[in-house]
């Protein structure tokens, strides 16, 4: 088997190891390392597909392995972390909320895999995900944990029942039909004079995340949740623009399309 087929799967397995290590860190109460392991799993998840495409090592086996690893890393692991941290205090309600999040992550990934085979998607559809993607959901659902370690946890929000309700809300965002920005087409090309500043900005983000992980993750999670209404608005504009291509001003579908008129005239013997 060529090495180009093995390397992407090794990256996926490293992500899986990182996610499972987060569970161990949670059991030991080492929450900084647990959150960091989930973050590393998310970064590796973003890399494995790109490595496979660059090395021309994509395979059906790799796609299936990636989906299974994503379910564990971004469905099971965050649910267990929250349960170990505070949801266990809510009894059955806490466990049910953890189950709902894990199940919704599995459904989200299954729907994503099916949508990949849809040939009727417009070109602009690649700019959006349907619902919150699993990695973003995993990092966002841990927002109460970030707030707690920053000392910003309001007393009413520290209740285990409230955290359970928040967990269920994020779970339903995973399987919702809300469009969210994918970022796949962002920055595909960079102006030459922006290259060096971009390097500095990337290093700055990594350094700040390593130095102040909970602050950066909390800020990123809040900004991501706030971006959802804007992504819905942008998606709606594109849908209306796409629909307007086949409907003219008076509401008759395609009656001004010259090709359709010509075909209709041929049918009438003109």
C-alpha positions in Angstrom: 0.0 0.0 0.0 1.5 3.4 -1.0 2.5 5.7 1.8 0.2 8.5 0.5 -2.8 6.4 1.5 -1.5 5.7 5.0 -0.4 9.2 6.1 -3.9 10.8 6.1 -5.3 7.9 8.1 -2.5 8.2 10.6 -3.5 11.9 11.1 -7.1 10.8 11.7 -6.0 8.2 14.2 -3.8 10.8 16.0 -7.0 13.0 16.3 -8.8 10.0 17.7 -6.1 9.4 20.3 -6.2 13.1 21.2 -10.0 13.0 21.7 -9.8 9.9 23.9 -7.0 11.4 25.9 -9.3 14.3 26.7 -11.6 11.8 28.5 -8.7 10.6 30.6 -7.7 14.2 31.5 -11.3 14.9 32.5 -11.4 11.9 34.8 -8.2 13.2 36.4 -9.6 16.7 36.7 -6.9 18.2 34.5 -9.4 20.3 32.5 -6.8 22.5 30.8 -5.3 19.5 29.2 -8.7 18.0 28.4 -9.9 21.1 26.6 -6.5 21.3 24.8 -6.8 17.7 23.6 -10.2 18.4 22.1 -8.8 21.5 20.4 -5.9 19.5 19.0 -8.4 16.8 17.7 -10.3 19.6 15.9 -7.1 20.9 14.3 -6.1 17.4 13.2 -9.6 16.8 11.9 -9.2 19.9 9.7 -5.8 18.6 8.4 -6.5 15.0 7.6 -8.7 15.7 4.6 -6.4 18.4 3.2 -3.4 16.1 3.6 -5.3 13.3 1.8 -6.2 15.7 -1.1 -2.6 17.1 -1.3 -1.1 13.6 -1.4 -3.9 12.2 -3.6 -4.5 9.7 -0.9 -8.3 9.9 -0.5 -10.1 6.6 -0.1 -13.5 5.3 1.0 -11.7 3.6 4.0 -10.3 7.0 5.1 -13.7 8.7 4.7 -15.4 6.1 7.0 -12.6 6.2 9.5 -12.8 10.0 9.6 -16.6 9.9 10.3 -16.1 7.4 13.1 -13.3 9.4 14.7 -15.4 12.6 14.4 -18.3 11.0 16.2 -16.0 10.0 19.1 -14.0 13.2 19.3 -16.9 15.7 18.8 -19.9 13.7 20.0 -18.9 11.3 22.8 -15.9 13.1 24.3 -17.6 16.5 24.9 -20.7 14.8 26.3 -18.6 12.7 28.7 -16.5 15.8 29.7 -19.6 17.8 30.6 -21.1 14.9 32.5 -17.9 14.3 34.5 -17.7 18.1 35.2 -21.2 19.1 36.3 -24.0 17.2 34.5 -23.7 14.3 36.9 -25.1 16.6 39.6 -28.4 16.8 37.6 -28.9 13.1 37.8 -30.9 11.5 34.9 -31.5 14.9 33.3 -27.7 15.4 33.0 -27.2 12.0 31.5 -30.1 12.4 29.1 -28.7 15.8 27.9 -25.3 14.1 27.3 -26.9 11.3 25.4 -28.9 13.8 23.2 -25.7 15.7 22.3 -23.9 12.5 21.3 -26.8 11.2 19.3 -27.3 14.6 17.5 -23.6 14.6 16.6 -24.0 11.2 15.0 -27.0 12.3 13.1 -25.2 15.5 12.0 -22.3 13.5 10.6 -24.6 11.0 8.8 -26.5 13.8 7.2 -23.2 15.5 6.1 -22.0 12.3 4.5 -25.2 11.9 2.6 -25.2 15.5 1.4 -21.8 15.0 -0.2 -23.4 12.9 -2.9 -26.0 15.5 -3.8 -25.4 16.6 -7.4 -28.0 19.3 -7.4 -26.3 21.6 -4.9 -25.6 25.1 -6.3 -22.0 26.3 -6.5 -22.4 28.7 -3.6 -23.7 26.0 -1.3 -20.1 25.0 -0.5 -19.8 28.3 1.5 -22.2 27.0 4.1 -22.8 24.0 6.4 -26.3 22.8 7.2 -26.4 23.2 10.9 -23.4 23.6 13.2 -20.6 21.3 12.2 -19.5 18.7 14.7 -16.1 20.2 15.7 -17.6 23.7 16.2 -20.4 22.1 18.2 -17.9 20.2 20.4 -15.9 23.4 21.2 -19.1 25.5 21.6 -20.9 23.1 24.0 -18.0 23.4 26.4 -18.6 27.2 26.8 -19.9 26.9 30.4 -16.7 25.1 31.3 -14.6 28.0 29.9 -16.7 30.5 31.8 -16.3 28.6 35.0 -12.5 28.5 34.8 -12.4 32.2 33.9 -14.5 33.1 37.0 -17.2 34.6 34.7 -19.8 31.9 35.4 -23.0 33.6 36.6 -24.5 31.9 39.6 -27.7 31.1 37.7 -25.7 29.6 34.9 -23.6 27.4 37.2 -26.7 25.2 37.9 -26.4 21.8 36.4 -29.9 21.9 35.0 -29.1 25.1 33.1 -25.9 23.5 31.7 -28.1 20.5 30.6 -30.5 22.8 28.8 -27.6 24.6 27.1 -26.2 21.2 26.0 -29.5 20.2 24.5 -29.8 23.6 22.7 -26.4 23.1 21.1 -27.3 19.5 20.2 -30.3 20.7 18.3 -28.2 23.3 16.5 -26.1 20.4 15.2 -29.1 18.8 13.5 -30.9 22.0 12.6 -31.3 23.3 9.0 -29.7 26.6 9.9 -26.9 27.6 7.5 -23.6 28.3 9.1 -20.4 29.6 7.5 -18.1 26.8 6.4 -15.0 28.9 5.7 -13.9 26.4 3.0 -13.7 29.1 0.3 -12.2 31.7 2.6 -8.7 32.8 1.8 -8.1 30.4 -1.1 -5.9 33.1 -2.6 -4.0 35.8 -0.7 -2.6 39.0 -2.0 1.2 39.0 -2.0 1.5 42.0 0.3 -0.8 40.3 2.8 1.3 37.1 3.1 3.7 38.2 5.8 1.0 39.9 8.0 -1.0 36.7 7.7 1.9 34.7 9.0 2.2 37.0 12.0 -1.5 36.9 12.6 -1.6 33.1 12.6 1.4 32.9 15.0 -0.4 35.5 17.2 -3.6 33.4 17.3 -1.7 30.2 18.2 0.4 32.0 20.9 -2.7 33.6 22.5 -4.6 30.2 22.4 -1.6 28.4 24.0 -1.2 31.2 26.7 -4.9 32.0 27.4 -6.8 28.9 26.1 -10.0 29.4 28.1 -10.2 33.1 27.2 -9.6 32.5 23.5 -12.0 29.5 23.3 -14.7 31.4 25.2 -14.4 34.4 22.9 -14.3 32.2 19.8 -17.4 30.3 20.9 -19.4 33.4 21.6 -18.4 35.0 18.3 -19.3 31.8 16.5 -22.8 31.7 18.0 -23.3 35.4 17.2 -22.3 34.7 13.6 -25.2 32.2 13.0 -27.8 34.9 12.3 -25.5 36.6 9.8 -24.8 33.3 8.0 -28.6 32.7 7.8 -29.1 36.2 6.4 -26.3 35.7 3.8 -27.7 32.3 2.8 -31.2 33.7 2.4 -29.9 36.4 0.0 -28.1 33.8 -2.1 -31.2 31.6 -2.2 -33.4 34.5 -3.3 -30.9 35.5 -5.9 -30.7 32.0 -7.2 -34.4 31.7 -7.3 -34.7 35.0 -9.1 -32.8 33.6 -12.1 -35.8 31.4 -13.0 -38.5 33.9 -12.1 -38.9 37.2 -13.9 -40.4 40.4 -12.5 -44.1 39.5 -13.2 -43.8 36.1 -11.5 -44.0 33.9 -14.6 -41.3 31.3 -14.5 -38.7 31.5 -17.3 -41.1 33.1 -19.9 -38.4 35.5 -21.0 -35.7 32.9 -21.4 -34.8 33.0 -25.1 -33.9 29.3 -25.3 -37.3 28.4 -23.8 -39.1 30.7 -26.2 -37.3 29.3 -29.2 -38.1 25.7 -28.1 -41.7 26.7 -27.6 -41.9 28.3 -31.0 -40.5 25.1 -32.6 -43.2 23.1 -30.9 -45.9 25.5 -32.4 -44.4 25.1 -35.9 -42.9 28.7 -36.1 
